[in-house]
Amino acid sequence: MSKNSKKSSQKATKTIIRYPKQYHFSIGMIVIGVMCVYMVYHLFTYLTSNNVTIYEVSQGSISSNLEYNALAIRQEQIVYADNTGDILYLSENFGKVGAKSQVYALDTSGEILSSIEEANENAEVTLDESDYEKLQNVVSTYMVDYDNQRYGKTYAFKTELESQAEQLYAVSAIENMGDSLTAAMNSGTFNIYSSPTPGLIVYSIDGFEDLTTDSFTSESFDTSKYTSTNLKAQKSVEAGAPVYKLITSDHWNLICEIDNDLYEALKEETYLQIKFLEDDVQTWTTIAFSEKAGKRYIILSLDDSMDRYADSRFVHIKFINNNISGLKIPNSSIVDKDFYKIPKAYMVQGNNNDDPGFILQSDADNIYINPTIYYEDEEFYYVDEGVQRGDKILKPNSNEYYVVGADMGTLQGVYNVNKGYAVFKQIEILYQNNDYSIIKTGTSYGISMYDHIVLQGDEVEENTIINN
């Protein structure tokens, strides 16, 4: 073997040693990895958890533009016929009369009114400008009150217009009768009757004339049973029959049944603005309240507008009140929650704070507990966590104990999420419409302006972690 081949063989048999590959970690890669894990975790949490919408509490108001068919109560006096005979009305409907003003006439023989009818058929009776104005007022009143669903109003308008025209013609004819009228009056067959007292003439009655703010009932508001009689449509009357009605004062009342929420919102108020929906006129009223048979009523007192609605027992009005203000929250946030009620007599004061606490009886040593108080009234604290049904609370300086769960109470409230988890807060609702509630500010266990609450209160429970 040659020398060169020997060297090649030795070279080929040399051992090759392999070293492990070195890995160099970059701090940047570590940070990116941690961030990826963090993002994946939170994305997973977000996708698998309930996403809760948050609402920020703000100061606001609700305009209580509420419509009512109010019951009208006035000082009304029915005047009855002194005799039997054909009747002729001399005063216009809704006209103001003084004491001794001529209102109607009775013809016991029928001769005078027959003569008037003949005169109207055979001669032209001239009406002056004031007469036409009276007819125009009848038409205008009907146009203002027009409702295509109330056919009775149309027939009443027809009767009133015909009666007003007949009255104007009759009065004009009487003025021209001269001696025959004088003779009838002297013989007592034709008599003119005057108003016994000043007032507003109304030629309709409905049986509610004696109703007062003290005597009305819930049945007084039943419009389905309401009827009114047009006295001016009668041609003759019997002695003692009603012939007209006098409203003797401009002061009148409107009464509406209201709910407890509106009562709570208005009970401290003295005045309320209303709008008459038939003519869009607004006015201010003084208010009072009444409760009958478990129902609440608001009594509005007015000294104007009575003459425009003198023959309306029910008046369509709207309350205009923008003063119902406080913390405004959506109704969807409001929930009801049940609580254990613990008598205040069982409360003890803690050593380190002024919060109320209780002594919980146990098999070993009695334990001082300091549960969260969600609300308190004159007799009880309302608690939830920290106690369980059946726990025994000891009364200070006594052997008496109270069993938790013996008394329960339900509170209305919202879930506050200022700390990142849901905490129930009790609220006091001042007024509520379909969408929002106005709640009382400054309550001990409630919420404040700018607090964050859950928009859909039924989506969470106490201590739910909020991912927002």
C-alpha positions, 0 to 999 in steps of 0.5 A, spaced: 500 500 500 502 506 498 504 512 502 498 516 500 493 511 500 494 510 507 494 517 509 487 517 506 484 511 510 486 514 516 483 521 514 477 517 513 476 514 519 477 520 523 471 521 528 466 527 527 463 530 533 456 534 533 454 540 537 447 541 539 444 547 535 444 554 540 437 557 540 437 565 541 431 567 545 429 574 543 425 578 548 421 581 543 418 575 541 416 573 548 412 580 549 409 578 542 407 571 544 404 574 551 400 579 547 397 574 543 395 569 548 392 575 552 388 577 546 386 570 544 384 569 552 380 576 552 377 575 545 374 568 547 372 571 553 368 576 549 365 571 545 363 567 550 360 572 555 354 576 555 355 583 552 352 588 557 350 595 555 351 600 560 347 606 561 350 613 564 345 616 569 343 623 567 339 629 570 332 629 566 325 630 566 319 627 563 313 631 560 307 628 562 302 630 557 297 626 559 290 626 556 283 625 560 276 626 559 275 630 565 268 630 569 266 637 570 262 640 576 259 646 576 254 650 581 248 648 577 241 650 579 235 647 575 229 652 574 222 648 573 215 651 570 210 654 574 205 652 570 202 648 564 203 651 557 206 652 550 213 654 552 217 660 548 224 661 550 226 668 550 234 668 552 239 665 548 243 658 550 249 660 554 247 667 555 248 671 561 242 673 565 241 678 571 236 677 576 229 679 573 232 678 566 226 675 562 228 667 560 221 664 557 214 665 556 208 660 557 202 660 553 196 656 557 191 657 552 196 657 546 193 663 542 199 667 542 204 662 540 199 660 534 198 667 532 206 668 532 206 661 527 201 664 523 205 671 523 211 667 521 208 664 515 204 670 512 209 675 513 217 676 513 220 677 519 227 681 519 233 679 523 238 684 525 245 684 525 245 681 532 240 676 531 245 673 525 251 673 530 247 669 535 246 664 529 253 664 527 255 663 534 251 656 534 254 654 528 261 656 530 260 652 537 258 646 533 264 647 528 269 647 534 266 641 538 265 637 531 267 629 532 265 625 526 264 619 531 259 623 536 253 623 532 249 626 538 252 632 537 250 633 530 243 632 532 243 637 538 246 642 533 241 641 528 236 642 534 239 648 537 240 651 530 232 650 529 230 652 536 235 659 536 232 661 529 225 660 531 226 663 538 229 669 534 223 670 529 218 669 535 221 674 539 221 679 533 213 677 532 212 678 539 214 685 539 209 687 533 203 683 536 201 690 540 194 689 543 193 682 543 199 680 547 197 685 552 190 682 553 193 675 553 198 678 559 192 681 562 188 675 562 193 671 565 194 666 559 200 668 557 206 669 562 213 671 562 218 668 567 224 671 569 231 668 572 231 668 579 238 669 580 244 671 575 247 666 572 249 663 565 243 660 561 243 652 559 238 649 556 240 642 557 240 637 563 243 630 565 242 629 572 249 631 574 247 638 577 247 636 584 254 633 583 259 636 588 267 634 589 265 630 595 259 626 592 262 624 585 264 616 585 267 612 580 261 611 576 260 618 575 266 617 570 262 612 566 260 615 559 257 609 556 251 611 561 251 618 560 245 622 557 243 629 556 236 632 555 235 638 550 230 642 554 229 647 548 226 641 544 220 641 548 214 645 545 210 645 551 211 643 559 207 641 565 207 645 571 214 642 575 217 640 569 225 643 568 225 648 563 232 651 563 238 650 568 242 656 571 250 656 572 251 661 578 258 661 578 264 662 574 268 657 579 268 650 577 272 643 577 274 638 573 276 631 576 280 626 573 282 619 575 290 618 576 295 613 577 299 612 584 305 614 579 302 621 577 300 622 584 307 621 587 309 626 582 304 631 583 302 631 590 307 637 592 305 641 587 299 647 587 298 649 580 298 645 574 297 647 567 292 644 562 290 644 555 283 644 552 283 639 546 277 642 543 279 649 542 287 648 544 286 653 549 291 653 555 290 655 562 292 654 569 289 650 575 290 649 582 290 642 584 287 638 590 287 630 591 282 625 593 282 618 594 275 614 594 274 606 594 282 605 593 282 610 587 286 616 586 283 623 583 286 630 582 281 635 582 282 641 578 279 648 580 278 654 575 275 660 575 275 661 567 273 657 561 267 655 564 262 658 559 265 655 553 264 648 556 257 650 560 253 644 556 259 639 557 259 634 562 266 631 560 271 635 558 277 633 554 283 636 557 291 634 557 296 636 563 302 640 561 307 639 566 314 639 565 316 639 572 317 632 573 325 632 574 330 628 577 335 622 575 332 619 568 333 612 567 330 607 562 325 602 564 329 596 561 334 597 567 329 597 573 328 590 576 325 587 582 329 583 587 327 580 594 331 581 600 331 578 607 328 583 612 331 584 619 328 588 624 332 594 626 331 592 634 337 586 632 342 591 630 348 592 633 354 597 632 361 595 629 367 597 633 371 599 627 365 603 623 358 606 624 355 601 619 350 596 622 351 589 624 348 583 627 350 577 632 349 571 628 348 565 633 353 559 631 354 552 635 361 555 637 362 562 638 357 567 636 359 571 630 359 579 628 357 580 621 356 586 617 352 584 611 351 589 606 344 593 607 340 595 601 335 599 604 332 601 610 325 603 612 322 605 619 322 597 622 327 593 617 333 593 614 333 589 607 339 584 606 341 579 601 348 576 602 352 575 608 346 571 611 342 565 609 334 563 610 334 560 617 340 563 620 338 566 627 340 573 629 341 575 636 337 581 639 342 585 643 342 584 651 337 579 650 335 572 649 331 573 643 333 571 636 330 572 630 330 567 624 332 570 617 327 569 612 321 570 617 320 577 613 321 578 606 321 584 602 321 586 594 325 592 592 325 596 585 332 598 583 338 597 578 344 594 577 350 599 578 357 597 575 361 603 577 366 597 580 366 593 574 361 588 577 353 588 578 351 591 585 343 592 586 341 599 588 334 601 590 330 606 587 324 611 588 320 612 582 317 619 582 314 618 575 314 613 569 312 613 562 312 607 557 320 608 556 323 612 562 322 613 569 324 619 573 327 617 580 328 621 586 335 624 587 339 624 594 337 617 597 341 613 602 341 607 598 340 609 591 344 612 585 347 618 583 348 622 577 353 619 572 353 612 575 353 607 570 348 602 570 346 596 566 341 598 560 337 591 561 337 589 568 334 582 567 341 580 563 345 580 570 345 578 577 348 581 583 356 581 583 356 579 575 363 581 572 361 586 567 365 585 560 365 592 557 
